[in-house]
């Protein structure tokens, strides 16, 4: 059994060497103590205090047994017959009260730790820049958020407190044993160095097994998430069996690592018990010899034997707790990795609120790249006059969406400035910068709530009249009223109960209700059919008057009425002007038109008029 466990340990250590830990066990312990346990130190001290009381009561029992044998059975002292039951009752009651509070307080410590970690992880999710979030597997993040933090709680509270409690018992009982007879104690504990060496070897195996188990669990979550997201493609390409095989293989690997941990844990108790049993047998042999020689009383022997028998269960528990502790260390490496690696958009210590104005936007010599050495914007400069409608066009990868990302402070530029109404937004609070803008994206984002809740998202104090007006402006009111519960109709996960066009119009209504001076439209009508787009454009033409609008579009028909069209390529503005001006120059914009419509320049206006229903 032990040889099988050690062989698996060697295999796992070789696998684990390919994925070195960020934090050692001691570093994890110090960080958890510093960041999460130290703020709860009063409860922690109280918890260890009652555990010390519990350990002391356990240590008192062997002495009582020694006295009972010597005073009652040997000397036949009647007074001790009366005292003994009272002493036992007092010890048992005291121990029960101490263990009750130890259990309650350790649960409090653990659940505060759990809440702290989840709050920090959610804050990281909410505040991280988009680049880091897009590189992070959502399913693995969810797995860490839901499962890894539970393992940390178990290790840091239940197991750590149980470890402390058992260590105190071992110290107290070992002290009692040495007090009674140091020679017997040495014999009883002679096998401890071997047991400790075995436990150290087991710890490495447990850590490697737990680490790989968490990795496989994260991979399984990613596979399930991808399959749910792409289920139409999975079915359309007849890949159900192949995806099921992938899942089965991952589940089998997870099962294998779980069972390796189970076998290691199962071996720890019996092995420790067997090794300590050897020492106990030697001690009993020597005690018997002393008894025959008359140098050890029956009471002394009974008390020592009781102390030795009481000390082995906590030793066994300490050995078995290693599995939970190592699972916690492996989980902490994943959670702390997320917390430390996340790139956050930080405010300056002296950041001030942006003062809302008319909505003029300026980009001045901005350089930015999502990855080091791979610039997306290069010395990018652009002016959006207040109250004007500006369109950004260009090939994919030109940097159009990046402009909106920087304007919303999803990222900060590496150099240059972004200004709103003459104020550098990097000097302003993130909240105040985002309050002056409303965003409508190509893929509308709806939450699993009602239509009303999705429209009022970010504008929770809006009146019913304002909600209806925004929905009408987005040409959404009529189809909403056809729902059984109208505005209180649930939209389902990601708005799945609505069509693509309906989702987009609800997203437009959300932006209209925000009533921000700046409106950012990232390919906003791509999910609409021609008739719905024409209706929405007609409504928007009136509503967008006086607002500053930046629109990204691939269908060039939607940008015809823009006051300024900026043509972008490789992170720079290569051309700017109105629709007519850009066509007359026969530059990149005109070539883009020819590519998109396949029509000569002389017929472009007819094509555009047809697209817009003019």
QUIKADA-V630706 format. One record per residue. N is the residue number from 0. OMEGA is omega as a letter, one per 20 degrees, with the letter a starting at -180 (999 if undefined). NEAR is the number of other ideal C-beta (glycine too) atoms within 12 Angstrom. D_FIRST is the distance of its C-alpha to the first C-alpha in Angstrom with 2 decimals. Layout:
# QUIKADA-V630706
n:N omega:OMEGA near:NEAR d_first:D_FIRST
n:N omega:OMEGA near:NEAR d_first:D_FIRST
This chain:
# QUIKADA-V630706
n:0 omega:r near:18 d_first:0.00
n:1 omega:a near:27 d_first:3.81
n:2 omega:r near:14 d_first:5.50
n:3 omega:r near:18 d_first:5.22
n:4 omega:a near:33 d_first:6.34
n:5 omega:r near:25 d_first:8.77
n:6 omega:r near:19 d_first:10.02
n:7 omega:r near:32 d_first:10.88
n:8 omega:r near:32 d_first:12.45
n:9 omega:r near:19 d_first:14.62
n:10 omega:a near:21 d_first:15.77
n:11 omega:r near:35 d_first:16.70
n:12 omega:r near:26 d_first:18.48
n:13 omega:r near:16 d_first:20.53
n:14 omega:a near:26 d_first:21.50
n:15 omega:a near:30 d_first:22.23
n:16 omega:r near:15 d_first:24.52
n:17 omega:a near:13 d_first:26.88
n:18 omega:a near:20 d_first:27.44
n:19 omega:r near:15 d_first:27.95
n:20 omega:r near:27 d_first:28.17
n:21 omega:a near:21 d_first:31.64
n:22 omega:r near:27 d_first:30.62
n:23 omega:r near:20 d_first:28.13
n:24 omega:a near:28 d_first:26.41
n:25 omega:r near:14 d_first:29.25
n:26 omega:r near:19 d_first:31.90
n:27 omega:a near:35 d_first:30.66
n:28 omega:a near:25 d_first:30.67
n:29 omega:a near:18 d_first:34.17
n:30 omega:r near:27 d_first:35.54
n:31 omega:r near:40 d_first:34.39
n:32 omega:a near:22 d_first:35.77
n:33 omega:a near:14 d_first:39.02
n:34 omega:a near:25 d_first:39.77
n:35 omega:a near:37 d_first:38.45
n:36 omega:a near:34 d_first:37.57
n:37 omega:r near:19 d_first:40.47
n:38 omega:r near:16 d_first:43.10
n:39 omega:a near:29 d_first:41.51
n:40 omega:r near:18 d_first:41.38
n:41 omega:r near:15 d_first:43.52
n:42 omega:r near:27 d_first:41.13
n:43 omega:r near:30 d_first:38.16
n:44 omega:r near:17 d_first:39.84
n:45 omega:r near:22 d_first:40.64
n:46 omega:r near:36 d_first:37.06
n:47 omega:r near:29 d_first:35.79
n:48 omega:r near:22 d_first:38.71
n:49 omega:r near:31 d_first:37.78
n:50 omega:r near:36 d_first:34.12
n:51 omega:r near:27 d_first:35.49
n:52 omega:r near:29 d_first:37.51
n:53 omega:r near:36 d_first:34.50
n:54 omega:a near:34 d_first:32.60
n:55 omega:r near:25 d_first:35.76
n:56 omega:r near:33 d_first:36.11
n:57 omega:r near:37 d_first:32.56
n:58 omega:a near:34 d_first:33.41
n:59 omega:a near:30 d_first:36.62
n:60 omega:r near:34 d_first:35.07
n:61 omega:r near:36 d_first:33.99
n:62 omega:r near:34 d_first:37.54
n:63 omega:r near:33 d_first:39.03
n:64 omega:r near:33 d_first:37.00
n:65 omega:r near:33 d_first:38.16
n:66 omega:a near:31 d_first:41.74
n:67 omega:a near:28 d_first:41.52
n:68 omega:a near:28 d_first:40.56
n:69 omega:a near:24 d_first:43.07
n:70 omega:a near:27 d_first:45.94
n:71 omega:a near:24 d_first:45.72
n:72 omega:a near:19 d_first:44.33
n:73 omega:a near:18 d_first:45.63
n:74 omega:r near:17 d_first:48.78
n:75 omega:r near:13 d_first:49.37
n:76 omega:a near:18 d_first:50.66
n:77 omega:a near:11 d_first:51.82
n:78 omega:a near:13 d_first:52.08
n:79 omega:r near:24 d_first:48.35
n:80 omega:r near:18 d_first:47.76
n:81 omega:a near:14 d_first:49.59
n:82 omega:a near:18 d_first:48.02
n:83 omega:r near:26 d_first:44.37
n:84 omega:r near:15 d_first:44.21
n:85 omega:r near:15 d_first:46.07
n:86 omega:r near:23 d_first:43.72
n:87 omega:r near:23 d_first:40.65
n:88 omega:a near:16 d_first:42.35
n:89 omega:a near:18 d_first:43.24
n:90 omega:a near:26 d_first:39.73
n:91 omega:r near:20 d_first:38.12
n:92 omega:r near:17 d_first:40.77
n:93 omega:r near:24 d_first:40.50
n:94 omega:r near:28 d_first:36.72
n:95 omega:r near:18 d_first:37.07
n:96 omega:a near:18 d_first:39.71
n:97 omega:a near:30 d_first:37.77
n:98 omega:r near:27 d_first:34.60
n:99 omega:a near:19 d_first:36.82
n:100 omega:r near:26 d_first:38.40
n:101 omega:r near:34 d_first:35.15
n:102 omega:a near:23 d_first:33.79
n:103 omega:a near:20 d_first:37.09
n:104 omega:r near:31 d_first:37.55
n:105 omega:r near:35 d_first:34.06
n:106 omega:r near:21 d_first:34.65
n:107 omega:r near:25 d_first:38.03
n:108 omega:a near:38 d_first:36.64
n:109 omega:a near:36 d_first:33.97
n:110 omega:r near:25 d_first:36.49
n:111 omega:r near:27 d_first:39.08
n:112 omega:r near:40 d_first:36.56
n:113 omega:a near:33 d_first:35.79
n:114 omega:r near:20 d_first:39.54
n:115 omega:a near:28 d_first:40.29
n:116 omega:a near:39 d_first:37.82
n:117 omega:r near:29 d_first:39.08
n:118 omega:r near:18 d_first:42.68
n:119 omega:r near:28 d_first:42.13
n:120 omega:r near:33 d_first:40.46
n:121 omega:r near:22 d_first:43.32
n:122 omega:r near:17 d_first:45.89
n:123 omega:r near:29 d_first:44.35
n:124 omega:a near:24 d_first:44.59
n:125 omega:a near:18 d_first:48.20
n:126 omega:a near:23 d_first:49.37
n:127 omega:r near:28 d_first:47.65
n:128 omega:a near:28 d_first:49.88
n:129 omega:a near:27 d_first:49.79
n:130 omega:r near:26 d_first:48.52
n:131 omega:a near:25 d_first:45.22
n:132 omega:a near:25 d_first:44.88
n:133 omega:r near:18 d_first:45.59
n:134 omega:a near:18 d_first:42.88
n:135 omega:r near:29 d_first:40.29
n:136 omega:a near:24 d_first:38.45
n:137 omega:a near:22 d_first:39.60
n:138 omega:r near:25 d_first:36.52
n:139 omega:r near:30 d_first:34.24
n:140 omega:r near:34 d_first:36.58
n:141 omega:r near:25 d_first:36.47
n:142 omega:r near:34 d_first:32.66
n:143 omega:a near:41 d_first:32.65
n:144 omega:a near:31 d_first:35.50
n:145 omega:a near:23 d_first:33.89
n:146 omega:a near:34 d_first:30.10
n:147 omega:a near:40 d_first:29.39
n:148 omega:r near:39 d_first:31.72
n:149 omega:r near:30 d_first:29.92
n:150 omega:r near:39 d_first:26.66
n:151 omega:r near:49 d_first:28.78
n:152 omega:a near:37 d_first:30.35
n:153 omega:a near:34 d_first:27.09
n:154 omega:a near:42 d_first:25.87
n:155 omega:a near:43 d_first:29.29
n:156 omega:a near:42 d_first:30.40
n:157 omega:a near:33 d_first:27.94
n:158 omega:a near:32 d_first:24.97
n:159 omega:r near:36 d_first:27.25
n:160 omega:r near:41 d_first:29.32
n:161 omega:r near:32 d_first:26.39
n:162 omega:r near:31 d_first:25.06
n:163 omega:a near:34 d_first:28.55
n:164 omega:a near:40 d_first:28.84
n:165 omega:r near:32 d_first:25.62
n:166 omega:r near:24 d_first:26.57
n:167 omega:r near:32 d_first:29.98
n:168 omega:r near:39 d_first:28.63
n:169 omega:a near:33 d_first:26.48
n:170 omega:a near:24 d_first:29.60
n:171 omega:a near:31 d_first:31.92
n:172 omega:r near:39 d_first:29.83
n:173 omega:r near:34 d_first:29.01
n:174 omega:r near:23 d_first:32.72
n:175 omega:r near:37 d_first:33.55
n:176 omega:a near:38 d_first:31.36
n:177 omega:r near:23 d_first:33.08
n:178 omega:a near:20 d_first:36.41
n:179 omega:a near:34 d_first:35.93
n:180 omega:a near:29 d_first:34.68
n:181 omega:a near:18 d_first:33.45
n:182 omega:r near:21 d_first:32.35
n:183 omega:a near:37 d_first:30.05
n:184 omega:r near:29 d_first:28.70
n:185 omega:r near:18 d_first:27.82
n:186 omega:a near:29 d_first:25.93
n:187 omega:a near:39 d_first:24.11
n:188 omega:a near:32 d_first:23.02
n:189 omega:a near:22 d_first:22.52
n:190 omega:a near:27 d_first:18.76
n:191 omega:r near:27 d_first:19.38
n:192 omega:r near:14 d_first:19.79
n:193 omega:r near:20 d_first:16.30
n:194 omega:r near:31 d_first:15.00
n:195 omega:r near:22 d_first:17.39
n:196 omega:r near:18 d_first:16.35
n:197 omega:r near:33 d_first:12.69
n:198 omega:r near:35 d_first:14.29
n:199 omega:r near:21 d_first:16.63
n:200 omega:r near:30 d_first:14.15
n:201 omega:a near:41 d_first:12.50
n:202 omega:r near:36 d_first:16.11
n:203 omega:r near:34 d_first:16.92
n:204 omega:a near:40 d_first:14.14
n:205 omega:a near:45 d_first:15.24
n:206 omega:r near:43 d_first:18.83
n:207 omega:a near:37 d_first:18.61
n:208 omega:a near:41 d_first:16.95
n:209 omega:a near:45 d_first:19.57
n:210 omega:r near:41 d_first:22.33
n:211 omega:r near:38 d_first:21.80
n:212 omega:r near:40 d_first:21.49
n:213 omega:r near:41 d_first:24.83
n:214 omega:r near:32 d_first:26.39
n:215 omega:r near:31 d_first:25.61
n:216 omega:r near:35 d_first:26.92
n:217 omega:r near:36 d_first:30.06
n:218 omega:r near:26 d_first:30.52
n:219 omega:r near:32 d_first:30.31
n:220 omega:r near:30 d_first:32.92
n:221 omega:a near:26 d_first:35.13
n:222 omega:r near:31 d_first:34.96
n:223 omega:a near:27 d_first:35.92
n:224 omega:r near:21 d_first:38.72
n:225 omega:a near:22 d_first:40.10
n:226 omega:r near:24 d_first:40.10
n:227 omega:a near:20 d_first:41.94
n:228 omega:a near:17 d_first:44.42
n:229 omega:a near:17 d_first:45.11
n:230 omega:r near:17 d_first:44.79
n:231 omega:r near:12 d_first:48.34
n:232 omega:r near:15 d_first:47.62
n:233 omega:a near:22 d_first:44.33
n:234 omega:a near:14 d_first:46.27
n:235 omega:a near:10 d_first:49.34
n:236 omega:r near:13 d_first:47.43
n:237 omega:a near:10 d_first:45.38
n:238 omega:a near:19 d_first:42.04
n:239 omega:a near:18 d_first:40.39
n:240 omega:a near:13 d_first:37.94
n:241 omega:r near:16 d_first:37.07
n:242 omega:r near:24 d_first:36.47
n:243 omega:r near:16 d_first:34.33
n:244 omega:r near:14 d_first:32.22
n:245 omega:a near:22 d_first:31.83
n:246 omega:a near:27 d_first:30.76
n:247 omega:a near:16 d_first:28.29
n:248 omega:r near:18 d_first:26.72
n:249 omega:r near:28 d_first:26.51
n:250 omega:r near:22 d_first:25.10
n:251 omega:r near:16 d_first:22.41
n:252 omega:r near:25 d_first:21.46
n:253 omega:r near:29 d_first:21.54
n:254 omega:a near:20 d_first:19.30
n:255 omega:a near:22 d_first:16.75
n:256 omega:r near:36 d_first:16.83
n:257 omega:a near:24 d_first:16.79
n:258 omega:r near:20 d_first:13.65
n:259 omega:r near:39 d_first:11.93
n:260 omega:r near:38 d_first:13.25
n:261 omega:a near:23 d_first:12.28
n:262 omega:r near:30 d_first:8.52
n:263 omega:r near:43 d_first:9.07
n:264 omega:a near:33 d_first:11.34
n:265 omega:a near:24 d_first:9.42
n:266 omega:a near:35 d_first:6.75
n:267 omega:a near:41 d_first:10.00
n:268 omega:a near:32 d_first:11.80
n:269 omega:a near:23 d_first:9.88
n:270 omega:r near:35 d_first:9.01
n:271 omega:a near:37 d_first:12.67
n:272 omega:a near:28 d_first:13.90
n:273 omega:a near:24 d_first:12.55
n:274 omega:r near:32 d_first:14.07
n:275 omega:r near:38 d_first:17.21
n:276 omega:r near:25 d_first:17.42
n:277 omega:r near:23 d_first:17.99
n:278 omega:r near:32 d_first:20.88
n:279 omega:r near:32 d_first:22.20
n:280 omega:r near:21 d_first:22.35
n:281 omega:r near:24 d_first:24.32
n:282 omega:r near:36 d_first:26.57
n:283 omega:r near:24 d_first:27.29
n:284 omega:a near:17 d_first:28.18
n:285 omega:r near:27 d_first:30.55
n:286 omega:r near:32 d_first:31.96
n:287 omega:r near:20 d_first:32.79
n:288 omega:r near:18 d_first:34.53
n:289 omega:r near:23 d_first:36.52
n:290 omega:r near:22 d_first:37.44
n:291 omega:r near:12 d_first:38.85
n:292 omega:r near:11 d_first:40.76
n:293 omega:a near:10 d_first:42.15
n:294 omega:a near:16 d_first:41.01
n:295 omega:a near:28 d_first:38.69
n:296 omega:r near:24 d_first:40.02
n:297 omega:r near:25 d_first:38.32
n:298 omega:r near:28 d_first:38.59
n:299 omega:r near:30 d_first:37.04
n:300 omega:a near:31 d_first:34.10
n:301 omega:r near:31 d_first:33.69
n:302 omega:r near:35 d_first:34.00
n:303 omega:a near:42 d_first:31.50
n:304 omega:r near:35 d_first:28.94
n:305 omega:r near:29 d_first:29.52
n:306 omega:r near:40 d_first:29.14
n:307 omega:r near:37 d_first:25.87
n:308 omega:r near:28 d_first:24.50
n:309 omega:a near:33 d_first:25.91
n:310 omega:a near:42 d_first:24.38
n:311 omega:r near:37 d_first:20.69
n:312 omega:r near:23 d_first:20.64
n:313 omega:r near:35 d_first:22.09
n:314 omega:r near:39 d_first:19.66
n:315 omega:r near:31 d_first:16.76
n:316 omega:r near:30 d_first:18.82
n:317 omega:r near:37 d_first:19.42
n:318 omega:a near:39 d_first:15.77
n:319 omega:r near:33 d_first:15.45
n:320 omega:a near:34 d_first:18.84
n:321 omega:a near:40 d_first:17.75
n:322 omega:a near:39 d_first:16.83
n:323 omega:r near:36 d_first:20.34
n:324 omega:a near:40 d_first:21.96
n:325 omega:r near:46 d_first:20.63
n:326 omega:r near:43 d_first:21.63
n:327 omega:r near:44 d_first:24.96
n:328 omega:r near:42 d_first:25.34
n:329 omega:r near:46 d_first:24.74
n:330 omega:r near:42 d_first:27.21
n:331 omega:r near:46 d_first:29.66
n:332 omega:r near:37 d_first:29.81
n:333 omega:a near:41 d_first:30.96
n:334 omega:r near:46 d_first:33.41
n:335 omega:r near:33 d_first:34.88
n:336 omega:r near:29 d_first:35.17
n:337 omega:a near:37 d_first:37.37
n:338 omega:a near:37 d_first:39.41
n:339 omega:a near:22 d_first:40.01
n:340 omega:a near:22 d_first:40.69
n:341 omega:r near:29 d_first:43.13
n:342 omega:a near:25 d_first:46.71
n:343 omega:r near:25 d_first:49.00
n:344 omega:a near:31 d_first:52.76
n:345 omega:r near:17 d_first:53.89
n:346 omega:r near:22 d_first:57.23
n:347 omega:a near:16 d_first:59.27
n:348 omega:a near:8 d_first:59.53
n:349 omega:a near:10 d_first:63.26
n:350 omega:r near:22 d_first:63.02
n:351 omega:r near:19 d_first:65.89
n:352 omega:r near:20 d_first:66.48
n:353 omega:r near:34 d_first:68.11
n:354 omega:a near:20 d_first:71.69
n:355 omega:r near:23 d_first:72.28
n:356 omega:a near:18 d_first:75.27
n:357 omega:r near:20 d_first:76.61
n:358 omega:r near:35 d_first:73.51
n:359 omega:a near:26 d_first:74.43
n:360 omega:r near:45 d_first:71.45
n:361 omega:r near:29 d_first:71.37
n:362 omega:a near:39 d_first:68.83
n:363 omega:r near:23 d_first:69.93
n:364 omega:a near:22 d_first:68.45
n:365 omega:r near:37 d_first:64.91
n:366 omega:r near:28 d_first:62.07
n:367 omega:r near:34 d_first:58.65
n:368 omega:r near:22 d_first:55.53
n:369 omega:r near:28 d_first:52.19
n:370 omega:r near:15 d_first:50.55
n:371 omega:r near:11 d_first:51.65
n:372 omega:r near:9 d_first:54.17
n:373 omega:a near:18 d_first:54.71
n:374 omega:r near:24 d_first:57.76
n:375 omega:r near:31 d_first:58.67
n:376 omega:a near:40 d_first:61.89
n:377 omega:r near:27 d_first:64.12
n:378 omega:a near:21 d_first:67.01
n:379 omega:r near:39 d_first:67.31
n:380 omega:a near:26 d_first:70.41
n:381 omega:r near:39 d_first:71.73
n:382 omega:r near:24 d_first:74.10
n:383 omega:a near:41 d_first:74.01
n:384 omega:a near:21 d_first:77.24
n:385 omega:r near:26 d_first:77.06
n:386 omega:a near:22 d_first:77.64
n:387 omega:r near:30 d_first:77.37
n:388 omega:a near:37 d_first:75.21
n:389 omega:r near:45 d_first:73.33
n:390 omega:r near:43 d_first:71.32
n:391 omega:r near:45 d_first:68.72
n:392 omega:a near:45 d_first:68.51
n:393 omega:a near:34 d_first:67.00
n:394 omega:r near:21 d_first:64.32
n:395 omega:a near:14 d_first:60.64
n:396 omega:a near:17 d_first:59.08
n:397 omega:r near:29 d_first:62.43
n:398 omega:a near:39 d_first:61.15
n:399 omega:a near:41 d_first:62.85
n:400 omega:r near:36 d_first:59.96
n:401 omega:r near:38 d_first:59.11
n:402 omega:r near:40 d_first:62.56
n:403 omega:r near:39 d_first:61.74
n:404 omega:r near:34 d_first:58.31
n:405 omega:a near:45 d_first:60.02
n:406 omega:r near:46 d_first:62.79
n:407 omega:a near:33 d_first:60.32
n:408 omega:r near:35 d_first:58.36
n:409 omega:r near:34 d_first:55.14
n:410 omega:r near:36 d_first:55.25
n:411 omega:a near:33 d_first:57.57
n:412 omega:r near:36 d_first:59.48
n:413 omega:r near:26 d_first:58.73
n:414 omega:a near:20 d_first:62.47
n:415 omega:a near:26 d_first:65.66
n:416 omega:r near:28 d_first:66.50
n:417 omega:a near:44 d_first:66.41
n:418 omega:r near:31 d_first:69.20
n:419 omega:a near:41 d_first:70.19
n:420 omega:r near:27 d_first:73.75
n:421 omega:a near:21 d_first:73.83
n:422 omega:r near:26 d_first:70.72
n:423 omega:a near:24 d_first:67.72
n:424 omega:r near:43 d_first:64.85
n:425 omega:r near:31 d_first:62.38
n:426 omega:a near:25 d_first:64.40
n:427 omega:r near:30 d_first:64.12
n:428 omega:a near:24 d_first:61.51
n:429 omega:a near:29 d_first:59.34
n:430 omega:a near:21 d_first:60.27
n:431 omega:r near:23 d_first:64.00
n:432 omega:a near:35 d_first:63.72
n:433 omega:a near:28 d_first:61.97
n:434 omega:a near:25 d_first:64.35
n:435 omega:a near:37 d_first:67.26
n:436 omega:r near:40 d_first:65.59
n:437 omega:a near:39 d_first:64.53
n:438 omega:r near:35 d_first:62.30
n:439 omega:a near:40 d_first:62.21
n:440 omega:r near:29 d_first:59.67
n:441 omega:r near:27 d_first:59.56
n:442 omega:a near:19 d_first:56.53
n:443 omega:a near:39 d_first:57.50
n:444 omega:r near:23 d_first:54.84
n:445 omega:a near:36 d_first:54.94
n:446 omega:a near:25 d_first:52.61
n:447 omega:a near:17 d_first:51.35
n:448 omega:a near:24 d_first:54.27
n:449 omega:r near:26 d_first:57.89
n:450 omega:a near:42 d_first:60.64
n:451 omega:a near:34 d_first:62.31
n:452 omega:r near:25 d_first:59.23
n:453 omega:r near:43 d_first:58.83
n:454 omega:a near:45 d_first:62.52
n:455 omega:a near:30 d_first:62.55
n:456 omega:a near:29 d_first:59.36
n:457 omega:r near:27 d_first:60.53
n:458 omega:a near:24 d_first:63.82
n:459 omega:a near:17 d_first:62.67
n:460 omega:a near:12 d_first:66.04
n:461 omega:r near:25 d_first:68.08
n:462 omega:r near:14 d_first:70.56
n:463 omega:a near:17 d_first:70.69
n:464 omega:r near:12 d_first:73.80
n:465 omega:r near:23 d_first:72.13
n:466 omega:a near:35 d_first:69.11
n:467 omega:r near:26 d_first:71.43
n:468 omega:r near:21 d_first:73.59
n:469 omega:r near:39 d_first:70.63
n:470 omega:r near:37 d_first:69.45
n:471 omega:r near:27 d_first:72.99
n:472 omega:a near:31 d_first:73.23
n:473 omega:a near:44 d_first:70.07
n:474 omega:a near:32 d_first:71.48
n:475 omega:a near:45 d_first:68.63
n:476 omega:a near:29 d_first:70.47
n:477 omega:a near:17 d_first:71.68
n:478 omega:r near:26 d_first:68.35
n:479 omega:a near:32 d_first:66.71
n:480 omega:r near:17 d_first:69.37
n:481 omega:r near:15 d_first:68.61
n:482 omega:a near:24 d_first:65.08
n:483 omega:a near:12 d_first:64.80
n:484 omega:r near:15 d_first:64.03
n:485 omega:a near:22 d_first:65.90
n:486 omega:r near:30 d_first:64.61
n:487 omega:r near:20 d_first:61.97
n:488 omega:r near:26 d_first:60.29
n:489 omega:a near:23 d_first:56.57
n:490 omega:a near:34 d_first:56.04
n:491 omega:a near:20 d_first:52.35
n:492 omega:a near:15 d_first:49.51
n:493 omega:a near:19 d_first:51.12
n:494 omega:a near:33 d_first:54.40
n:495 omega:r near:19 d_first:53.22
n:496 omega:r near:22 d_first:55.84
n:497 omega:r near:30 d_first:58.64
n:498 omega:a near:21 d_first:59.91
n:499 omega:r near:22 d_first:59.68
n:500 omega:r near:28 d_first:63.32
n:501 omega:r near:35 d_first:63.01
n:502 omega:a near:38 d_first:60.08
n:503 omega:a near:38 d_first:62.13
n:504 omega:r near:43 d_first:65.14
n:505 omega:r near:45 d_first:63.13
n:506 omega:r near:45 d_first:61.86
n:507 omega:r near:44 d_first:65.51
n:508 omega:r near:45 d_first:66.50
n:509 omega:a near:44 d_first:63.89
n:510 omega:r near:42 d_first:65.43
n:511 omega:a near:40 d_first:68.95
n:512 omega:a near:38 d_first:68.18
n:513 omega:r near:34 d_first:66.88
n:514 omega:a near:26 d_first:70.44
n:515 omega:r near:32 d_first:69.42
n:516 omega:a near:29 d_first:72.01
n:517 omega:r near:41 d_first:69.71
n:518 omega:a near:39 d_first:68.23
n:519 omega:a near:42 d_first:65.62
n:520 omega:a near:41 d_first:65.32
n:521 omega:a near:37 d_first:62.66
n:522 omega:a near:32 d_first:63.71
n:523 omega:a near:43 d_first:64.40
n:524 omega:a near:40 d_first:66.14
n:525 omega:a near:29 d_first:63.88
n:526 omega:a near:28 d_first:62.50
n:527 omega:r near:32 d_first:66.02
n:528 omega:a near:19 d_first:68.30
n:529 omega:a near:19 d_first:71.75
n:530 omega:r near:16 d_first:73.55
n:531 omega:r near:29 d_first:71.10
n:532 omega:r near:29 d_first:71.14
n:533 omega:r near:23 d_first:74.94
n:534 omega:a near:27 d_first:75.07
n:535 omega:r near:38 d_first:72.66
n:536 omega:r near:34 d_first:74.45
n:537 omega:r near:20 d_first:77.74
n:538 omega:a near:27 d_first:76.36
n:539 omega:a near:32 d_first:74.70
n:540 omega:r near:21 d_first:77.87
n:541 omega:a near:14 d_first:79.52
n:542 omega:a near:27 d_first:76.57
n:543 omega:r near:36 d_first:75.58
n:544 omega:a near:16 d_first:79.02
n:545 omega:r near:18 d_first:78.86
n:546 omega:r near:35 d_first:75.10
n:547 omega:a near:36 d_first:73.50
n:548 omega:r near:43 d_first:71.46
n:549 omega:a near:46 d_first:69.14
n:550 omega:r near:45 d_first:68.26
n:551 omega:a near:39 d_first:65.95
n:552 omega:r near:38 d_first:66.94
n:553 omega:r near:26 d_first:66.39
n:554 omega:a near:29 d_first:69.04
n:555 omega:r near:38 d_first:72.06
n:556 omega:a near:32 d_first:74.23
n:557 omega:a near:36 d_first:72.63
n:558 omega:a near:41 d_first:73.78
n:559 omega:a near:32 d_first:77.40
n:560 omega:a near:30 d_first:78.71
n:561 omega:r near:35 d_first:76.81
n:562 omega:r near:28 d_first:79.06
n:563 omega:r near:31 d_first:77.11
n:564 omega:r near:43 d_first:74.72
n:565 omega:r near:40 d_first:72.51
n:566 omega:a near:39 d_first:71.23
n:567 omega:r near:37 d_first:68.03
n:568 omega:r near:27 d_first:66.44
n:569 omega:r near:23 d_first:63.66
n:570 omega:r near:33 d_first:63.72
n:571 omega:r near:28 d_first:67.49
n:572 omega:a near:34 d_first:70.53
n:573 omega:a near:28 d_first:72.52
n:574 omega:r near:30 d_first:75.20
n:575 omega:r near:29 d_first:76.52
n:576 omega:r near:26 d_first:79.32
n:577 omega:r near:24 d_first:80.32
n:578 omega:a near:35 d_first:79.72
n:579 omega:a near:19 d_first:83.26
n:580 omega:a near:19 d_first:83.22
n:581 omega:r near:31 d_first:80.01
n:582 omega:a near:32 d_first:81.26
n:583 omega:a near:18 d_first:84.49
n:584 omega:a near:21 d_first:82.72
n:585 omega:r near:17 d_first:81.00
n:586 omega:a near:22 d_first:77.92
n:587 omega:a near:29 d_first:74.19
n:588 omega:a near:40 d_first:74.82
n:589 omega:r near:29 d_first:77.37
n:590 omega:r near:24 d_first:75.14
n:591 omega:r near:33 d_first:72.29
n:592 omega:a near:36 d_first:74.72
n:593 omega:r near:21 d_first:75.73
n:594 omega:a near:16 d_first:72.11
n:595 omega:a near:23 d_first:71.30
n:596 omega:a near:24 d_first:74.43
n:597 omega:a near:12 d_first:75.76
n:598 omega:r near:20 d_first:79.25
n:599 omega:a near:15 d_first:82.01
n:600 omega:a near:25 d_first:82.68
n:601 omega:a near:14 d_first:85.88
n:602 omega:a near:16 d_first:83.99
n:603 omega:a near:31 d_first:81.14
n:604 omega:r near:23 d_first:82.89
n:605 omega:r near:16 d_first:83.42
n:606 omega:a near:24 d_first:79.74
n:607 omega:r near:26 d_first:78.78
n:608 omega:r near:16 d_first:81.38
n:609 omega:r near:17 d_first:80.00
n:610 omega:a near:28 d_first:76.48
n:611 omega:r near:27 d_first:77.70
n:612 omega:a near:17 d_first:79.93
n:613 omega:999 near:16 d_first:83.09
